[in-house]
């Protein structure tokens, strides 16, 4: 690989990373879930790894042609929309219920503690739902990233996906493992109350937005 090709590859990789970070760094259902697992210190590695691999696979699929497939199958996007709205609504209501419970029965909580710790299988199932039942994941990761990545020469597409995947991996690792640094803050019951309330309202808001977008 000569200097020009190397520079082009690095530039393409940088574009993929910048696009990935620009799309993923936002308050959303998946990020809120990873943050909460990080604060609870519960199956953090499994959740972070799942989200990393999921994003990498979706980006690869988008660049390889799934973007065109979803564009030709609007009913699939619609089905994902309704499924995602239902899941977000249920999860949001559960989060608000936890917030109400904490408000009525305040107690000192450690970030690693939780009244009902979930098994690894349950947590990964939730991570899969947040990843695969969110139409925005397909619109951003598959359609947008896939469409832009497909515009690059065939030899550079792998670098674009690598950059996007690296950006996603760095963000999820920072979100999951960096959350542990906030543990002293979340030793206070009010902090967990506010987090659950924020997560619940975010989920319900996204659920309503998805329903409103359905034809």
C-alpha positions in Angstrom: 0.0 0.0 0.0 1.6 3.3 -1.1 1.5 6.6 0.7 -1.5 7.9 -1.3 -3.5 4.8 -0.8 -2.6 4.7 2.9 -3.7 8.3 3.3 -7.0 7.6 1.5 -7.6 4.6 3.7 -7.0 6.6 6.9 -9.1 9.5 5.6 -12.0 7.1 4.7 -11.7 5.4 8.1 -11.8 8.8 9.8 -15.0 9.7 7.9 -16.6 6.5 9.0 -15.6 7.2 12.6 -16.8 10.8 12.6 -20.2 9.8 11.0 -20.7 7.0 13.5 -19.9 9.2 16.5 -22.1 12.0 15.2 -25.1 9.6 14.9 -24.6 7.6 18.1 -23.7 10.3 20.7 -27.2 11.3 21.6 -29.6 10.6 24.4 -31.5 7.6 23.1 -32.9 4.3 24.2 -29.8 2.2 23.6 -27.5 4.7 25.2 -29.7 5.1 28.2 -29.8 1.4 28.7 -26.0 1.0 28.4 -25.5 3.9 30.8 -27.8 2.3 33.4 -26.1 -1.1 33.1 -22.8 0.7 33.6 -24.1 2.4 36.7 -25.4 -0.8 38.1 -22.2 -2.6 37.1 -24.3 -5.5 35.8 -23.1 -7.5 32.8 -21.4 -4.4 31.5 -18.9 -6.2 29.3 -21.5 -8.4 27.7 -23.8 -5.4 26.9 -20.9 -3.3 25.6 -19.6 -6.1 23.4 -23.1 -6.9 22.1 -23.7 -3.2 21.1 -20.2 -3.0 19.5 -20.7 -6.1 17.4 -24.3 -5.2 16.6 -23.3 -1.8 15.2 -20.4 -3.3 13.2 -22.7 -5.9 11.6 -25.4 -3.4 10.8 -22.9 -1.0 9.2 -21.4 -3.8 7.2 -24.8 -5.0 6.1 -25.7 -1.4 5.1 -22.6 -1.0 3.0 -23.1 -4.4 1.4 -26.6 -3.5 0.2 -29.2 -3.7 3.0 -29.9 0.0 2.7 -31.4 -0.6 -0.8 -33.4 -3.5 0.6 -35.0 -1.5 3.4 -35.7 1.3 0.9 -37.7 -1.2 -1.2 -39.5 -2.8 1.8 -41.4 0.1 3.6 -43.6 -2.4 5.4 -40.6 -3.8 7.2 -39.7 -0.4 8.5 -43.3 0.1 9.6 -43.4 -3.2 11.4 -40.2 -2.3 13.2 -41.7 1.0 14.1 -44.7 -0.5 15.9 -42.7 -3.2 17.6 -40.1 -0.7 18.8 -42.8 1.7 20.1 -44.4 -1.1 22.1 -41.1 -2.2 23.6 -40.1 1.4 24.5 -43.5 2.2 26.1 -43.3 -0.9 28.3 -39.7 -0.3 29.3 -40.5 3.4 29.9 -43.4 2.7 32.2 -41.3 0.2 34.1 -38.6 2.9 34.6 -41.2 5.4 35.8 -42.6 2.8 38.2 -39.1 2.3 39.7 -38.9 6.1 40.1 -42.2 6.2 41.9 -41.1 3.3 44.1 -37.9 5.1 45.0 -39.8 8.4 45.7 -42.1 6.6 48.1 -39.5 4.5 49.8 -36.2 6.4 49.7 -33.1 4.4 50.8 -29.4 4.5 50.4 -28.4 2.7 47.2 -25.1 1.8 45.8 -24.6 2.0 42.1 -24.0 -1.7 41.9 -27.1 -2.6 43.8 -30.6 -3.1 42.5 -33.8 -4.6 44.1 -34.1 -7.1 41.3 -30.8 -7.9 39.5 -31.4 -9.4 36.0 -29.6 -12.5 34.6 -27.2 -12.1 31.7 -29.7 -13.6 29.3 -32.4 -11.1 30.2 -30.0 -8.2 30.0 -28.7 -9.3 26.5 -32.3 -9.8 25.4 -33.1 -6.2 26.4 -29.9 -5.0 24.6 -31.0 -6.9 21.5 -34.4 -5.3 21.7 -33.0 -1.8 22.1 -30.7 -2.4 19.1 -33.0 -4.3 16.7 -36.4 -2.9 17.5 -35.4 0.7 17.0 -36.1 1.9 13.4 -33.7 4.8 13.9 -30.9 2.2 14.2 -31.7 1.0 10.7 -32.2 4.4 9.3 -28.9 5.7 10.7 -26.6 2.8 10.9 -27.8 0.8 7.9 -29.4 3.3 5.5 -27.4 6.4 6.1 -24.0 4.9 6.9 -24.6 2.2 4.3 -25.5 4.7 1.6 -22.5 6.9 2.3 -20.1 3.9 2.7 -21.3 2.5 -0.6 -20.2 5.7 -2.4 -16.6 4.9 -1.7 -14.5 2.7 -4.0 -14.9 -1.0 -3.3 -11.3 -1.1 -1.9 -12.1 1.6 0.6 -15.5 0.4 1.9 -13.9 -1.9 4.5 -11.9 1.0 5.9 -15.1 3.1 6.1 -16.9 0.3 8.1 -13.8 -0.1 10.3 -13.8 3.5 11.2 -17.5 3.5 11.9 -17.2 0.4 14.0 -14.3 1.8 15.9 -16.2 5.0 16.7 -19.1 3.0 18.0 -16.9 0.7 20.0 -15.1 3.6 21.7 -18.4 5.3 22.6 -20.1 2.2 24.1 -16.9 1.3 26.1 -16.8 4.9 27.4 -20.5 4.9 28.2 -20.5 1.5 29.9 -17.3 1.5 31.8 -17.1 5.3 32.3 -20.5 5.2 34.1 -18.8 3.5 37.0 -17.0 6.7 37.8 -20.3 8.2 38.7 -21.0 5.5 41.3 -20.5 7.9 44.3 -23.1 10.3 42.8 -25.6 7.4 42.4 -25.1 6.3 46.0 -27.7 8.9 46.7 -31.3 7.6 46.3 -32.4 10.8 44.6 -29.9 10.3 41.8 -31.4 6.9 40.9 -34.9 8.5 41.1 -33.9 11.2 38.6 -32.1 8.7 36.3 -35.1 6.3 36.3 -37.5 9.3 35.7 -35.3 10.6 32.8 -35.0 7.1 31.2 -38.7 6.5 31.5 -39.7 9.9 30.0 -37.1 9.4 27.2 -38.5 6.0 26.4 -42.1 7.1 26.4 -41.3 10.2 24.3 -39.5 8.0 21.7 -42.4 5.6 21.7 -44.9 8.4 21.1 -42.7 9.8 18.3 -42.5 6.4 16.6 -46.3 6.0 16.8 -46.8 9.5 15.3 -44.5 8.7 12.4 -46.4 5.5 11.4 -48.7 5.9 8.4 
